[in-house]
Amino acid sequence: MVSLHQGSSWYSSGYRPFPFCGGSLISSRWILTAAHCVQPESVKVMATIGEHDLEIQSETVLQAIWTVQNKRIMHPNYDDNLLKYDICLHKLETAANTEMYTPVRLPLPNSDFVGKDVWVTGWGTTAENAPQAAVLQELKLSVIDDNVCNTAMVAEDGPYWGAIFGDIQMCAGGKLNKDSCAGDSGGPLIHETADGTFEQVGIVSWGIGCGREGLYGVYSEVSAFTEWIVETVNAEDNSGGGGVAVDATGLCCA
């Protein structure tokens, strides 16, 4: 789990701000997050890997901080209104040690996770209008059929704002007070496979409030973007160096 923070002055001052978004390490130099998390180029972004409790300043055994390059690649079809193609790649200035910080794997293209258990993590709020959590939260959810999700969300928010695009989005949750929430954006939705491998199946994108009974969290469906991620990372690393060769079965390990 990666936390993304604005600015860099806090690093030397000892003050640790709450992250504006989450993300995940998918190779030694690349972080996967949501496109709506992208900051202006003038804003310096720092990525903290291994964070757990934001209020413990001495938490340094596994926690480390990297500067994110201005190389922030949003999907070319990203729609800021409907949050379609809500996916982005951030490149770190220096490589993370993947022997210490294990990158999460990507699912095979067009994998289906409906009915399967998944975990969402983040430092977002634990309820609507609540403050952000200082300690990393995790929650077990189930992936919901696209049609069930779309019917519920459209009934609540109308056919324009509530529509789900099942080819590139997925839904999870639906139970009271069991949901990702404000501040969790960009963070990973993880599935543990039968052999114990952890795959990132989703990216926290949007919802209607959070934790409302019968409504769902909407996630960018990573398996719809596996090929785009692989092609983009390979193209960037082949042209600029400093990365890791990847293939469609996952981005692990440098």
C-alpha positions in Angstrom: 0.0 0.0 0.0 1.3 3.4 -1.0 0.2 6.8 0.5 0.5 9.9 -1.7 1.2 13.2 -0.1 1.4 16.8 -1.4 4.6 18.8 -1.1 7.9 17.8 0.6 8.5 20.3 3.4 6.8 18.0 5.9 9.4 15.3 5.3 12.2 17.3 7.0 10.0 18.9 9.6 8.7 15.7 11.1 5.1 16.6 10.3 3.3 13.9 8.5 0.1 15.0 6.6 -2.8 12.8 5.7 -2.5 11.4 2.2 -4.7 12.9 -0.5 -4.9 9.5 -2.2 -3.6 5.9 -2.1 -1.9 3.7 -4.6 0.0 0.5 -5.0 3.5 -0.5 -6.0 3.4 -2.6 -9.2 7.1 -2.6 -9.9 10.3 -1.0 -8.5 9.6 2.3 -10.2 5.8 2.4 -10.8 2.8 3.2 -8.7 -0.8 2.5 -9.8 -3.5 4.9 -8.7 -6.7 6.7 -9.9 -6.6 9.4 -12.6 -8.7 11.7 -10.5 -5.9 11.7 -7.9 -3.4 13.4 -10.3 -2.1 16.7 -9.0 -0.9 19.7 -11.2 2.7 19.4 -12.4 3.5 22.3 -10.1 2.6 20.2 -7.0 5.4 18.0 -5.7 4.1 14.5 -4.8 5.8 12.2 -2.3 5.0 8.5 -2.1 5.3 6.7 1.2 5.6 2.9 1.1 5.2 0.8 4.3 3.2 3.4 6.2 0.8 2.2 8.8 0.1 4.8 11.6 0.4 8.4 10.5 0.7 9.6 14.1 3.8 7.6 15.0 6.8 9.5 13.8 9.2 6.7 14.7 7.6 4.3 12.3 10.6 3.8 10.1 11.5 0.1 10.1 9.7 -0.6 6.8 8.4 2.9 6.0 10.3 4.9 3.3 9.5 7.9 1.1 10.1 8.5 -2.5 9.6 11.5 -4.8 7.2 11.0 -7.6 8.4 12.3 -11.0 6.3 14.6 -13.1 5.8 11.5 -15.2 2.2 11.0 -14.3 0.4 9.1 -17.0 -3.4 9.1 -17.1 -5.3 6.8 -19.4 -5.8 8.7 -22.6 -9.6 8.1 -22.4 -10.0 9.4 -18.9 -13.3 11.2 -18.4 -13.3 13.6 -15.4 -17.1 13.9 -15.3 -18.0 10.3 -15.2 -14.7 8.9 -13.9 -14.4 6.5 -16.8 -10.9 5.1 -17.4 -10.0 6.4 -13.9 -6.5 5.0 -13.8 -3.0 6.5 -13.7 0.6 5.5 -13.5 3.1 7.5 -11.4 6.8 6.9 -11.8 9.2 7.2 -8.9 12.4 9.1 -9.2 14.4 6.3 -7.7 13.6 2.5 -7.6 12.1 0.9 -4.5 13.8 -2.2 -3.1 11.4 -5.0 -4.2 13.0 -7.4 -1.8 11.6 -5.3 1.0 8.5 -3.8 -0.7 6.8 -6.5 -2.7 4.9 -5.2 -5.8 1.4 -6.4 -6.1 0.6 -8.5 -9.2 -1.9 -7.7 -11.9 -4.7 -10.0 -13.0 -4.8 -11.5 -16.4 -6.7 -9.4 -18.9 -10.5 -9.7 -18.6 -10.5 -11.8 -15.5 -13.8 -12.2 -13.7 -14.0 -11.7 -9.9 -17.8 -11.5 -9.4 -18.7 -13.3 -6.1 -15.2 -13.4 -4.9 -13.8 -11.9 -1.7 -11.6 -8.9 -1.9 -9.9 -6.5 0.5 -9.8 -2.7 0.3 -7.3 -0.7 2.2 -6.6 3.0 2.9 -6.5 6.0 5.3 -9.9 7.3 4.2 -12.8 8.3 6.5 -14.5 5.4 8.2 -18.0 7.0 7.7 -19.5 9.8 5.8 -18.3 13.2 7.1 -15.9 11.6 9.5 -12.2 12.5 9.8 -9.6 10.5 7.9 -8.2 7.5 9.8 -4.6 7.9 11.1 -4.1 4.1 11.1 -4.3 2.1 7.8 -7.7 0.5 7.5 -8.7 -2.8 5.8 -12.1 -4.2 4.9 -13.3 -7.4 3.4 -15.9 -7.1 0.7 -17.5 -9.1 -2.1 -17.5 -8.3 -5.8 -21.0 -7.6 -7.1 -22.5 -8.4 -10.5 -22.3 -5.3 -12.8 -26.0 -5.3 -13.6 -27.0 -5.5 -9.9 -24.7 -2.6 -9.2 -25.8 -0.5 -12.1 -29.5 -1.0 -11.3 -29.0 0.2 -7.7 -26.7 3.1 -8.5 -28.9 4.4 -11.4 -32.0 4.2 -9.1 -30.2 6.4 -6.6 -28.4 8.9 -8.8 -30.0 8.7 -12.2 -28.9 7.2 -15.6 -26.1 9.8 -16.2 -24.3 10.1 -12.9 -25.2 6.7 -11.5 -24.4 4.5 -14.6 -21.7 1.8 -14.3 -19.5 0.9 -17.2 -19.1 -2.8 -16.7 -16.3 -3.2 -19.3 -14.0 -1.0 -17.3 -15.5 -0.7 -13.8 -16.5 -3.1 -11.1 -18.4 -2.9 -7.8 -18.0 -4.2 -4.3 -19.7 -3.9 -1.0 -23.4 -2.9 -0.5 -23.6 -3.6 3.2 -24.3 -0.9 5.8 -21.0 0.8 6.9 -18.9 -1.6 4.8 -17.3 0.5 2.1 -14.3 2.5 0.9 -14.8 6.1 1.6 -13.5 9.7 1.1 -9.7 9.6 1.2 -9.4 6.0 0.0 -9.3 7.1 -3.7 -6.6 5.5 -5.8 -6.0 2.7 -3.3 -6.1 -1.0 -4.2 -8.8 -3.6 -4.2 -7.0 -6.9 -3.6 -7.9 -10.5 -4.2 -6.0 -13.4 -2.7 -5.7 -16.3 -5.2 -5.8 -20.0 -4.2 -2.0 -20.2 -4.2 -1.7 -17.2 -1.8 -0.8 -14.7 -4.5 -2.2 -11.2 -4.1 -3.6 -9.6 -7.2 -4.9 -6.1 -7.5 -8.3 -6.3 -9.1 -9.6 -2.8 -8.6 -8.7 0.9 -7.9 -10.9 2.9 -5.6 -12.8 5.4 -7.9 -16.2 6.6 -6.7 -19.4 6.0 -4.8 -22.6 7.6 -3.6 -21.8 8.6 -0.1 -20.2 5.6 1.5 -21.4 2.7 3.5 -25.0 3.1 2.5 -27.1 -0.1 2.5 -27.7 -1.3 -1.0 -25.2 1.0 -2.7 -21.8 0.0 -3.9 -18.3 1.3 -4.1 -17.2 1.6 -7.8 -13.6 0.6 -8.8 -11.7 0.8 -12.0 -11.4 -2.8 -13.1 -7.7 -3.5 -13.4 -8.0 -6.5 -15.6 -9.5 -4.3 -18.3 -6.3 -2.2 -18.2 -3.6 -4.9 -17.7 -2.5 -4.7 -21.3 -2.4 -0.8 -21.2 -0.4 -0.9 -18.0 2.1 -3.3 -19.4 2.5 -1.5 -22.7 2.9 1.9 -21.1 5.4 0.8 -18.5 7.5 -1.1 -21.0 7.4 1.8 -23.5 8.5 4.2 -20.8 11.2 2.0 -19.3 12.6 1.1 -22.7 12.9 4.7 -23.6 14.0 6.1 -20.3 15.7 3.2 -18.5 15.6 2.5 -14.7 12.5 0.3 -14.7 11.7 -3.4 -14.9 10.6 -5.6 -17.8 7.0 -6.8 -17.3 4.6 -9.2 -18.9 0.8 -9.7 -18.8 0.9 -12.1 -15.8 2.1 -9.4 -13.4 4.6 -6.7 -12.7 6.8 -8.5 -10.2 9.6 -8.3 -9.4 12.6 -6.1 -10.1 
